[in-house]
């Protein structure tokens, strides 16, 4: 039964870790102002996300964004390991390789991945279990060990990305909108891959077809969606205070800082 009350949890620390077992879920349906990586160490039941039901079991991982409302119905006593982090935390480690942050950023923006449980192969499952074991040892003071926690987060992101549902979806139906969104999100840092001709070839369509198809199904032009999405990511980096315009231009494959400035000033369309 879906609970009608809505609670919003607010987190002010960049990253928090929790580890607990329960026979009955202790929280009401809620959303939050942060992201959550949830690892099911043991147990089974139902995970209700945005009124959809996903059956979970030991080894599953969920990645939730701030606006996802959710709760669990526990069938078998479950151990939950939570890693909760804010949006600014994602961009607070500018000394790390950009690609690692991009892996996590891609997963966060991928609707298809967030509203499902990641199911891993035996080898990746074992690695993930070891990583979450390390995360638990860092729980005592995650603020002191924030950099070490970050290294675990980006390791998880790399493993989840290679197991993402977007790959399966794209192979199953090249013209599915979720596959198109997944392609854009993954290639947002390489502008040449987002040209209509290149995208069309990837989805076995004509360059004249891909644009109208996107506009018809998304209600916005392909060009505007790409520009708005790139602008959103760039603004997040600027808000973090850890990136120069030169660094941002390099990461997004832009000509120079002036191009970044033009994107920032652009009114979303």
Backbone as CSV, one residue per row, in Angstrom:
resi,resn,N_x,N_y,N_z,CA_x,CA_y,CA_z,C_x,C_y,C_z
1,UNK,0.851,-1.211,0.000,0.000,0.000,0.000,0.876,1.246,0.000
2,UNK,0.581,2.170,-0.872,1.383,3.386,-0.997,0.997,4.390,0.082
3,UNK,1.991,4.921,0.769,1.763,5.863,1.863,1.664,7.271,1.288
4,UNK,0.649,8.004,1.655,0.387,9.295,1.024,1.230,10.424,1.596
5,UNK,1.662,10.318,2.875,2.421,11.398,3.490,3.768,11.541,2.797
6,UNK,4.228,12.786,2.683,5.512,13.019,2.018,6.435,13.764,2.976
7,UNK,7.614,13.222,3.178,8.608,13.849,4.027,9.839,14.132,3.183
8,UNK,10.520,15.242,3.454,11.746,15.573,2.725,12.895,15.605,3.714
9,UNK,13.898,14.754,3.500,15.070,14.723,4.344,16.121,15.660,3.768
10,UNK,16.740,16.431,4.665,17.751,17.389,4.223,19.103,17.034,4.831
11,UNK,20.116,17.025,4.015,21.477,16.703,4.445,22.368,17.902,4.177
12,UNK,23.163,18.269,5.190,24.035,19.431,5.049,25.516,19.055,4.995
13,UNK,25.873,17.848,5.429,27.242,17.377,5.278,27.440,16.877,3.845
14,UNK,28.626,17.035,3.287,28.862,16.593,1.901,28.592,15.110,1.694
15,UNK,28.979,14.284,2.671,28.791,12.840,2.520,28.534,12.194,3.877
16,UNK,27.585,11.271,3.915,27.263,10.525,5.129,27.128,9.044,4.784
17,UNK,27.487,8.198,5.740,27.418,6.753,5.555,26.584,6.150,6.673
18,UNK,25.705,5.221,6.329,24.929,4.524,7.355,24.842,3.050,7.010
19,UNK,24.706,2.231,8.049,24.662,0.779,7.898,23.707,0.246,8.955
20,UNK,22.591,-0.343,8.529,21.618,-0.826,9.502,20.822,-1.996,8.947
21,UNK,20.238,-2.773,9.855,19.362,-3.886,9.493,17.960,-3.595,9.990
22,UNK,16.967,-4.105,9.279,15.582,-3.862,9.673,14.672,-4.979,9.178
23,UNK,13.662,-5.279,9.986,12.598,-6.184,9.556,11.438,-5.390,8.975
24,UNK,11.379,-4.135,9.383,10.336,-3.234,8.902,10.969,-1.886,8.590
25,UNK,10.643,-1.312,7.459,11.244,-0.049,7.030,10.851,1.069,7.988
26,UNK,11.841,1.790,8.562,11.547,2.775,9.609,11.166,4.170,9.124
27,UNK,11.187,4.401,7.806,10.943,5.752,7.308,9.655,5.819,6.484
28,UNK,8.997,6.970,6.478,7.836,7.135,5.592,8.305,7.334,4.165
29,UNK,7.388,7.328,3.212,7.767,7.662,1.845,8.355,9.072,1.874
30,UNK,9.471,9.258,1.174,10.167,10.541,1.285,11.025,10.791,0.054
31,UNK,11.448,12.044,-0.087,12.523,12.378,-1.002,13.567,13.147,-0.203
32,UNK,14.572,13.722,-0.870,15.656,14.337,-0.119,16.395,15.345,-0.990
33,UNK,17.323,16.045,-0.382,18.075,17.064,-1.133,19.458,16.565,-1.534
34,UNK,19.640,15.243,-1.507,20.943,14.668,-1.804,20.776,13.404,-2.643
35,UNK,21.882,12.812,-3.034,21.876,11.554,-3.776,22.134,10.406,-2.811
36,UNK,21.644,9.233,-3.167,21.832,8.071,-2.314,22.273,6.853,-3.127
37,UNK,23.376,6.247,-2.716,23.782,4.936,-3.205,23.365,3.939,-2.127
38,UNK,22.479,3.027,-2.469,21.961,2.073,-1.497,22.392,0.665,-1.905
39,UNK,23.100,-0.008,-1.016,23.563,-1.374,-1.282,22.791,-2.344,-0.387
40,UNK,22.200,-3.353,-1.005,21.477,-4.374,-0.247,22.473,-5.475,0.100
41,UNK,22.956,-5.456,1.337,23.949,-6.440,1.761,23.315,-7.823,1.918
42,UNK,22.102,-7.855,2.444,21.353,-9.113,2.548,19.874,-8.787,2.659
43,UNK,19.023,-9.788,2.384,17.583,-9.589,2.504,16.898,-9.450,1.162
44,UNK,15.581,-9.271,1.216,14.790,-9.132,-0.007,13.497,-8.396,0.309
45,UNK,12.829,-7.938,-0.741,11.567,-7.224,-0.581,11.256,-6.379,-1.796
46,UNK,10.525,-5.297,-1.569,10.125,-4.406,-2.643,10.656,-3.003,-2.385
47,UNK,11.166,-2.378,-3.440,11.579,-0.985,-3.361,10.595,-0.175,-4.186
48,UNK,9.872,0.730,-3.552,8.882,1.569,-4.220,9.535,2.901,-4.564
49,UNK,9.732,3.156,-5.862,10.351,4.393,-6.327,9.376,5.099,-7.251
50,UNK,8.982,6.312,-6.866,8.030,7.078,-7.682,6.807,6.235,-8.058
51,UNK,6.321,5.474,-7.071,5.116,4.650,-7.202,5.305,3.445,-8.122
52,UNK,6.550,3.178,-8.514,6.851,1.948,-9.234,7.464,0.959,-8.255
53,UNK,7.227,-0.337,-8.489,7.723,-1.368,-7.582,8.855,-2.138,-8.246
54,UNK,9.993,-2.204,-7.551,11.143,-2.966,-8.023,11.500,-3.980,-6.943
55,UNK,11.518,-5.240,-7.284,11.863,-6.276,-6.326,13.378,-6.269,-6.116
56,UNK,13.789,-6.293,-4.862,15.222,-6.277,-4.568,15.646,-7.554,-3.845
57,UNK,16.937,-7.821,-3.931,17.542,-8.965,-3.247,18.981,-8.607,-2.898
58,UNK,19.641,-9.482,-2.153,21.025,-9.233,-1.742,21.914,-8.991,-2.961
59,UNK,22.741,-7.959,-2.864,23.667,-7.631,-3.941,23.203,-6.516,-4.849
60,UNK,21.921,-6.152,-4.789,21.407,-5.071,-5.635,21.922,-3.714,-5.155
61,UNK,22.054,-2.800,-6.097,22.441,-1.420,-5.797,21.425,-0.485,-6.428
62,UNK,21.057,0.553,-5.688,20.161,1.585,-6.208,20.882,2.929,-6.117
63,UNK,20.693,3.759,-7.124,21.206,5.125,-7.122,20.023,6.055,-7.286
64,UNK,19.754,6.857,-6.256,18.582,7.737,-6.265,18.996,9.199,-6.328
65,UNK,18.255,9.982,-7.105,18.445,11.420,-7.161,17.585,12.115,-6.119
66,UNK,17.784,13.422,-5.932,17.078,14.165,-4.884,15.562,14.118,-4.974
67,UNK,15.008,14.093,-6.158,13.556,14.203,-6.273,12.838,12.855,-6.294
68,UNK,13.603,11.757,-6.255,12.951,10.450,-6.218,12.283,10.240,-4.863
69,UNK,10.993,9.904,-4.869,10.327,9.553,-3.619,10.305,8.035,-3.519
70,UNK,10.622,7.525,-2.339,10.754,6.070,-2.252,10.582,5.572,-0.819
71,UNK,10.376,4.279,-0.727,10.406,3.569,0.551,10.532,2.083,0.244
72,UNK,10.826,1.283,1.266,10.997,-0.155,1.101,9.894,-0.920,1.822
73,UNK,9.463,-2.007,1.222,8.628,-3.011,1.885,9.510,-4.234,2.066
74,UNK,9.854,-4.543,3.300,10.810,-5.601,3.582,10.102,-6.944,3.725
75,UNK,10.538,-7.914,2.949,10.008,-9.280,3.058,10.907,-10.117,3.954
76,UNK,12.196,-10.057,3.710,13.198,-10.779,4.497,14.118,-9.748,5.139
77,UNK,14.402,-9.922,6.428,15.232,-8.961,7.152,16.391,-8.495,6.274
78,UNK,16.534,-7.179,6.185,17.449,-6.600,5.203,18.508,-5.732,5.875
79,UNK,19.727,-5.869,5.376,20.808,-4.977,5.802,21.047,-3.965,4.682
80,UNK,20.888,-2.690,5.016,21.065,-1.598,4.060,22.375,-0.874,4.359
81,UNK,23.171,-0.636,3.338,24.340,0.225,3.460,24.097,1.445,2.571
82,UNK,24.072,2.601,3.197,23.763,3.856,2.510,25.010,4.724,2.398
83,UNK,25.208,5.300,1.229,26.193,6.347,1.045,25.440,7.527,0.452
84,UNK,25.346,8.597,1.227,24.546,9.762,0.831,25.478,10.955,0.591
85,UNK,25.323,11.611,-0.565,26.205,12.720,-0.882,25.432,13.824,-1.583
86,UNK,25.902,15.050,-1.421,25.245,16.217,-2.002,25.749,16.474,-3.417
87,UNK,25.048,17.334,-4.115,25.421,17.684,-5.486,26.798,18.330,-5.527
88,UNK,27.095,19.194,-4.564,28.386,19.865,-4.560,29.525,18.885,-4.289
89,UNK,29.243,17.816,-3.552,30.274,16.804,-3.282,30.784,16.192,-4.579
90,UNK,29.889,16.064,-5.526,30.244,15.472,-6.808,31.343,16.257,-7.509
91,UNK,31.388,17.573,-7.275,32.340,18.437,-7.982,33.368,19.061,-7.046
92,UNK,33.613,18.431,-5.906,34.521,19.026,-4.918,35.917,18.414,-4.959
93,UNK,36.169,17.528,-5.930,37.465,16.852,-5.987,38.098,17.081,-7.361
94,UNK,38.429,18.343,-7.624,38.881,18.711,-8.953,40.220,18.083,-9.319
95,UNK,40.964,17.582,-8.341,42.266,17.001,-8.640,42.145,15.579,-9.172
96,UNK,40.955,14.995,-9.034,40.760,13.639,-9.541,40.514,13.686,-11.051
97,UNK,40.715,12.555,-11.719,40.500,12.485,-13.155,39.054,12.809,-13.497
98,UNK,38.845,13.673,-14.484,37.498,14.071,-14.871,36.641,12.877,-15.253
99,UNK,37.236,11.900,-15.924,36.460,10.770,-16.423,35.719,10.066,-15.293
100,UNK,36.328,9.966,-14.143,35.684,9.279,-13.022,34.454,10.050,-12.559
101,UNK,34.575,11.356,-12.455,33.420,12.166,-12.081,32.340,12.072,-13.141
102,UNK,32.759,11.993,-14.400,31.800,11.914,-15.493,31.003,10.615,-15.448
103,UNK,31.650,9.515,-15.025,30.941,8.245,-14.904,29.785,8.373,-13.921
104,UNK,30.055,8.985,-12.774,29.019,9.141,-11.764,27.962,10.125,-12.233
105,UNK,28.408,11.199,-12.864,27.472,12.200,-13.364,26.531,11.597,-14.402
106,UNK,27.071,10.756,-15.268,26.248,10.092,-16.280,25.176,9.235,-15.615
107,UNK,25.555,8.463,-14.612,24.597,7.588,-13.933,23.511,8.390,-13.233
108,UNK,23.904,9.501,-12.635,22.943,10.346,-11.924,21.893,10.902,-12.871
109,UNK,22.320,11.276,-14.082,21.387,11.880,-15.031,20.599,10.851,-15.833
110,UNK,20.960,9.585,-15.696,20.307,8.547,-16.495,19.062,8.032,-15.790
111,UNK,17.909,8.466,-16.254,16.626,8.098,-15.648,16.437,6.589,-15.631
112,UNK,16.785,5.923,-16.712,16.562,4.481,-16.823,17.358,3.712,-15.773
113,UNK,18.580,4.184,-15.492,19.410,3.509,-14.505,18.935,3.785,-13.084
114,UNK,18.521,5.016,-12.798,18.130,5.356,-11.446,16.888,4.603,-11.001
115,UNK,15.974,4.350,-11.922,14.718,3.718,-11.533,14.774,2.208,-11.745
116,UNK,15.878,1.610,-11.383,16.031,0.163,-11.465,17.134,-0.244,-10.511
117,UNK,17.265,-1.544,-10.310,18.357,-2.055,-9.489,19.477,-2.518,-10.399
118,UNK,20.701,-2.115,-10.102,21.831,-2.607,-10.866,22.058,-4.071,-10.509
119,UNK,22.089,-4.917,-11.490,22.354,-6.341,-11.296,23.713,-6.639,-11.907
120,UNK,24.648,-7.110,-11.102,26.028,-7.267,-11.529,26.392,-8.730,-11.748
121,UNK,27.427,-8.927,-12.563,27.973,-10.257,-12.739,28.747,-10.673,-11.501
122,UNK,29.099,-11.954,-11.377,29.766,-12.472,-10.161,31.035,-11.710,-9.786
123,UNK,31.881,-11.415,-10.776,33.143,-10.730,-10.479,32.895,-9.312,-9.989
124,UNK,32.059,-8.562,-10.710,31.757,-7.190,-10.298,31.019,-7.171,-8.963
125,UNK,30.184,-8.165,-8.720,29.458,-8.246,-7.452,30.441,-8.403,-6.291
126,UNK,31.453,-9.229,-6.483,32.462,-9.434,-5.443,33.247,-8.153,-5.181
127,UNK,33.607,-7.449,-6.254,34.354,-6.194,-6.104,33.521,-5.166,-5.352
128,UNK,32.249,-5.038,-5.744,31.356,-4.074,-5.090,31.217,-4.391,-3.600
129,UNK,31.122,-5.672,-3.283,30.973,-6.070,-1.882,32.213,-5.663,-1.081
130,UNK,33.385,-5.828,-1.666,34.618,-5.411,-1.004,34.644,-3.894,-0.809
131,UNK,34.228,-3.170,-1.843,34.250,-1.705,-1.758,33.326,-1.198,-0.656
132,UNK,32.118,-1.755,-0.588,31.208,-1.307,0.466,31.720,-1.712,1.850
133,UNK,32.495,-2.793,1.916,33.139,-3.146,3.180,34.118,-2.070,3.606
134,UNK,34.876,-1.532,2.634,35.799,-0.432,2.931,35.025,0.806,3.376
135,UNK,33.920,1.079,2.677,33.109,2.251,3.026,32.625,2.175,4.469
136,UNK,32.231,0.983,4.899,31.762,0.816,6.278,32.876,1.130,7.270
137,UNK,34.111,0.745,6.953,35.219,1.034,7.866,35.514,2.531,7.939
138,UNK,35.089,3.288,6.924,35.313,4.734,6.903,34.162,5.508,7.531
139,UNK,33.164,4.781,8.033,31.948,5.422,8.536,32.193,6.245,9.795
140,UNK,33.166,5.869,10.611,33.381,6.522,11.910,33.496,8.028,11.779
141,UNK,34.263,8.472,10.812,34.363,9.919,10.558,34.588,10.132,9.070
142,UNK,33.497,10.114,8.337,33.593,10.231,6.882,34.103,11.598,6.440
143,UNK,34.010,12.597,7.323,34.513,13.913,6.946,36.038,13.928,6.921
144,UNK,36.657,13.278,7.899,38.121,13.187,7.911,38.601,12.342,6.737
145,UNK,37.864,11.262,6.461,38.244,10.336,5.395,37.505,10.630,4.088
146,UNK,37.091,11.873,3.902,36.260,12.212,2.744,36.937,11.855,1.419
147,UNK,38.230,12.076,1.327,38.930,11.770,0.076,38.944,10.265,-0.181
148,UNK,39.124,9.486,0.879,39.113,8.035,0.726,37.714,7.535,0.341
149,UNK,36.696,8.155,0.916,35.323,7.797,0.546,35.094,8.098,-0.931
150,UNK,35.587,9.254,-1.371,35.421,9.656,-2.771,36.027,8.622,-3.720
151,UNK,37.185,8.088,-3.361,37.829,7.083,-4.203,36.959,5.825,-4.323
152,UNK,36.248,5.499,-3.256,35.338,4.350,-3.307,34.124,4.665,-4.194
153,UNK,33.640,5.895,-4.099,32.476,6.302,-4.890,32.769,6.213,-6.379
154,UNK,33.920,6.726,-6.795,34.217,6.718,-8.224,34.510,5.291,-8.717
155,UNK,35.005,4.433,-7.820,35.201,3.024,-8.188,33.851,2.350,-8.423
156,UNK,32.903,2.636,-7.548,31.546,2.087,-7.706,30.937,2.586,-9.009
157,UNK,31.111,3.885,-9.287,30.539,4.475,-10.498,31.072,3.795,-11.748
158,UNK,32.380,3.508,-11.776,32.976,2.862,-12.946,32.385,1.475,-13.166
159,UNK,32.152,0.749,-12.074,31.585,-0.597,-12.189,30.121,-0.530,-12.608
160,UNK,29.362,0.390,-12.021,27.946,0.502,-12.364,27.767,0.931,-13.813
161,UNK,28.638,1.812,-14.278,28.471,2.298,-15.639,28.628,1.175,-16.657
162,UNK,29.547,0.265,-16.408,29.725,-0.813,-17.369,28.648,-1.889,-17.238
163,UNK,27.810,-1.758,-16.211,26.674,-2.668,-16.056,25.340,-1.956,-16.247
164,UNK,25.366,-0.734,-16.774,24.165,0.083,-16.829,23.130,-0.488,-17.794
165,UNK,21.867,-0.253,-17.459,20.774,-0.739,-18.285,20.711,-0.006,-19.610
166,UNK,21.300,1.206,-19.672,21.263,1.976,-20.904,21.907,1.247,-22.072
167,UNK,22.959,0.476,-21.792,23.628,-0.273,-22.861,22.679,-1.308,-23.436
168,UNK,22.029,-2.054,-22.552,21.094,-3.093,-22.994,19.950,-2.467,-23.773
169,UNK,19.450,-1.350,-23.253,18.322,-0.681,-23.889,18.687,-0.191,-25.284
170,UNK,19.876,0.394,-25.401,20.299,0.926,-26.704,20.441,-0.191,-27.730
171,UNK,20.921,-1.333,-27.295,21.088,-2.446,-28.223,19.738,-3.043,-28.625
172,UNK,18.789,-2.990,-27.686,17.495,-3.607,-27.959,16.664,-2.767,-28.917
173,UNK,16.740,-1.435,-28.747,15.902,-0.567,-29.569,16.607,0.755,-29.787
174,UNK,17.297,0.873,-30.903,18.107,2.045,-31.169,17.322,3.336,-31.260
175,UNK,16.005,3.268,-31.445,15.216,4.487,-31.573,14.421,4.784,-30.307
176,UNK,14.633,4.036,-29.248,13.965,4.294,-27.986,14.512,5.597,-27.404
177,UNK,13.633,6.449,-26.889,14.068,7.749,-26.392,15.043,7.624,-25.231
178,UNK,14.854,6.637,-24.364,15.784,6.476,-23.258,17.191,6.172,-23.784
179,UNK,17.266,5.431,-24.880,18.565,5.143,-25.483,19.189,6.421,-26.040
180,UNK,18.368,7.276,-26.628,18.873,8.541,-27.165,19.363,9.435,-26.030
181,UNK,18.578,9.538,-24.960,19.011,10.326,-23.800,20.319,9.779,-23.234
182,UNK,20.401,8.456,-23.112,21.611,7.830,-22.576,22.817,8.177,-23.438
183,UNK,22.637,8.163,-24.752,23.730,8.485,-25.673,24.183,9.937,-25.474
184,UNK,23.231,10.853,-25.367,23.566,12.274,-25.175,24.318,12.474,-23.872
185,UNK,23.815,11.887,-22.803,24.437,12.068,-21.494,25.849,11.515,-21.462
186,UNK,26.074,10.406,-22.150,27.392,9.792,-22.146,28.374,10.563,-23.020
187,UNK,27.881,11.244,-24.046,28.763,11.916,-24.999,28.760,13.436,-24.868
188,UNK,28.224,13.947,-23.760,28.111,15.394,-23.600,29.486,16.075,-23.576
189,UNK,30.541,15.327,-23.282,31.888,15.907,-23.216,32.619,15.839,-24.558
190,UNK,31.998,15.231,-25.545,32.616,15.113,-26.877,31.631,15.639,-27.918
191,UNK,31.647,16.948,-28.185,30.671,17.586,-29.088,30.583,16.945,-30.463
192,UNK,31.690,16.423,-30.977,31.647,15.827,-32.315,30.726,14.610,-32.366
193,UNK,30.550,13.933,-31.238,29.665,12.763,-31.209,28.190,13.136,-31.131
194,UNK,27.916,14.426,-30.903,26.533,14.879,-30.774,26.024,15.579,-32.028
195,UNK,26.805,15.527,-33.089,26.325,16.051,-34.366,25.270,15.108,-34.922
196,UNK,24.284,15.665,-35.596,23.150,14.864,-36.080,23.609,13.688,-36.937
197,UNK,24.615,13.922,-37.771,25.089,12.869,-38.669,25.670,11.696,-37.892
198,UNK,26.446,12.006,-36.858,27.080,10.954,-36.046,26.031,10.222,-35.217
199,UNK,25.116,10.964,-34.605,24.068,10.339,-33.811,23.187,9.447,-34.665
200,UNK,22.837,9.937,-35.823,21.973,9.165,-36.715,22.626,7.834,-37.087
201,UNK,23.937,7.879,-37.374,24.643,6.644,-37.724,24.636,5.668,-36.560
202,UNK,24.763,6.185,-35.343,24.764,5.319,-34.158,23.434,4.599,-33.975
203,UNK,22.329,5.291,-34.350,20.998,4.710,-34.172,20.410,4.185,-35.487
204,UNK,21.281,4.045,-36.487,20.862,3.467,-37.764,19.661,4.223,-38.361
205,UNK,19.774,5.548,-38.305,18.727,6.411,-38.862,19.386,7.438,-39.766
206,UNK,18.578,8.187,-40.484,19.119,9.231,-41.346,19.272,10.522,-40.555
207,UNK,20.234,11.382,-40.920,20.412,12.654,-40.218,19.153,13.515,-40.249
208,UNK,18.341,13.378,-41.296,17.117,14.164,-41.413,16.015,13.647,-40.484
209,UNK,16.176,12.420,-40.003,15.137,11.798,-39.176,15.348,12.036,-37.685
210,UNK,16.613,12.035,-37.245,16.908,12.038,-35.815,16.372,13.291,-35.114
211,UNK,16.504,14.464,-35.765,16.032,15.706,-35.152,14.532,15.748,-34.953
212,UNK,13.735,15.549,-36.003,12.267,15.542,-35.855,11.776,14.459,-34.892
213,UNK,12.444,13.289,-34.908,12.063,12.202,-33.993,12.225,12.652,-32.550
214,UNK,13.357,13.314,-32.262,13.618,13.779,-30.898,12.602,14.847,-30.489
215,UNK,12.370,15.823,-31.368,11.427,16.912,-31.060,10.024,16.358,-30.830
216,UNK,9.623,15.397,-31.626,8.279,14.815,-31.514,8.090,14.097,-30.183
217,UNK,9.122,13.450,-29.703,9.003,12.640,-28.493,9.422,13.361,-27.214
218,UNK,10.289,14.358,-27.345,10.787,15.052,-26.151,10.154,16.425,-25.963
219,UNK,9.532,16.975,-27.013,8.911,18.289,-26.887,9.904,19.427,-26.900
220,UNK,11.143,19.152,-27.288,12.195,20.158,-27.369,13.130,19.733,-28.494
221,UNK,13.756,20.698,-29.144,14.652,20.320,-30.232,15.884,19.616,-29.675
222,UNK,16.473,18.775,-30.476,17.684,18.061,-30.070,18.787,19.049,-29.709
223,UNK,18.954,20.072,-30.520,19.995,21.074,-30.276,19.786,21.770,-28.935
224,UNK,18.552,22.184,-28.649,18.282,22.877,-27.395,18.461,21.964,-26.185
225,UNK,18.079,20.700,-26.329,18.247,19.773,-25.204,19.729,19.610,-24.878
226,UNK,20.546,19.428,-25.908,21.987,19.266,-25.695,22.575,20.518,-25.068
227,UNK,22.186,21.682,-25.576,22.722,22.940,-25.046,22.287,23.163,-23.600
228,UNK,21.018,22.876,-23.297,20.521,23.054,-21.927,21.208,22.095,-20.963
229,UNK,21.396,20.853,-21.400,22.029,19.853,-20.539,23.487,20.217,-20.265
230,UNK,24.207,20.639,-21.315,25.602,21.053,-21.141,25.675,22.253,-20.199
231,UNK,24.768,23.201,-20.359,24.757,24.386,-19.509,24.534,24.009,-18.040
232,UNK,23.621,23.057,-17.790,23.348,22.611,-16.421,24.599,22.033,-15.770
233,UNK,25.316,21.196,-16.493,26.526,20.582,-15.952,27.615,21.622,-15.698
234,UNK,27.739,22.566,-16.610,28.754,23.607,-16.453,28.456,24.487,-15.245
235,UNK,27.195,24.843,-15.058,26.820,25.674,-13.911,27.114,24.967,-12.595
236,UNK,26.921,23.639,-12.550,27.235,22.881,-11.337,28.722,22.986,-11.016
237,UNK,29.557,22.939,-12.026,30.992,23.035,-11.804,31.381,24.429,-11.312
238,UNK,30.759,25.442,-11.886,31.057,26.811,-11.464,30.596,27.037,-10.026
239,UNK,29.419,26.513,-9.674,28.900,26.667,-8.307,29.820,26.022,-7.279
240,UNK,30.509,24.947,-7.672,31.394,24.255,-6.728,32.623,25.085,-6.380
241,UNK,33.004,26.019,-7.271,34.176,26.854,-7.029,35.499,26.150,-7.239
242,UNK,35.472,24.949,-7.825,36.701,24.172,-7.981,37.202,24.111,-9.419
243,UNK,36.534,24.803,-10.329,36.906,24.710,-11.738,37.078,26.100,-12.329
244,UNK,38.127,26.282,-13.112,38.294,27.517,-13.870,37.562,27.355,-15.201
245,UNK,37.290,28.483,-15.867,36.630,28.414,-17.175,37.493,27.658,-18.175
246,UNK,38.810,27.770,-18.030,39.719,27.057,-18.926,39.586,25.543,-18.733
247,UNK,39.496,25.105,-17.476,39.335,23.674,-17.192,38.018,23.156,-17.741
248,UNK,36.970,23.950,-17.576,35.649,23.546,-18.059,35.640,23.441,-19.575
249,UNK,36.240,24.421,-20.235,36.309,24.393,-21.702,37.017,23.132,-22.182
250,UNK,38.107,22.792,-21.523,38.864,21.590,-21.903,38.045,20.321,-21.682
251,UNK,37.362,20.239,-20.542,36.600,19.034,-20.227,35.458,18.807,-21.211
252,UNK,34.789,19.874,-21.623,33.623,19.747,-22.487,33.954,19.869,-23.972
253,UNK,35.245,19.902,-24.294,35.642,19.958,-25.690,35.268,21.261,-26.367
254,UNK,35.270,22.364,-25.605,34.906,23.670,-26.147,36.160,24.435,-26.570
255,UNK,35.989,25.383,-27.455,37.129,26.084,-28.053,37.955,26.844,-27.021
256,UNK,37.281,27.618,-26.158,37.995,28.431,-25.175,37.032,28.906,-24.100
257,UNK,37.550,29.753,-23.185,36.745,30.254,-22.074,35.565,31.100,-22.537
258,UNK,35.734,31.811,-23.638,34.644,32.666,-24.115,33.433,31.834,-24.519
259,UNK,33.683,30.636,-25.040,32.589,29.740,-25.409,31.824,29.316,-24.167
260,UNK,32.559,29.049,-23.071,31.916,28.693,-21.807,31.053,29.849,-21.310
261,UNK,31.586,31.060,-21.395,30.847,32.248,-20.944,29.551,32.423,-21.728
262,UNK,29.599,32.173,-23.023,28.397,32.296,-23.855,27.338,31.277,-23.437
263,UNK,27.787,30.065,-23.113,26.844,29.024,-22.684,26.185,29.413,-21.368
264,UNK,26.968,29.953,-20.432,26.439,30.353,-19.124,25.368,31.432,-19.289
265,UNK,25.629,32.394,-20.151,24.726,33.531,-20.318,23.488,33.179,-21.130
266,UNK,23.537,32.074,-21.823,22.420,31.686,-22.688,21.162,31.395,-21.876
267,UNK,20.049,31.898,-22.321,18.768,31.635,-21.681,18.265,30.269,-22.165
268,UNK,17.982,29.330,-21.262,17.535,27.996,-21.691,16.308,28.086,-22.579
269,UNK,16.304,27.266,-23.629,15.176,27.295,-24.559,14.582,25.930,-24.766
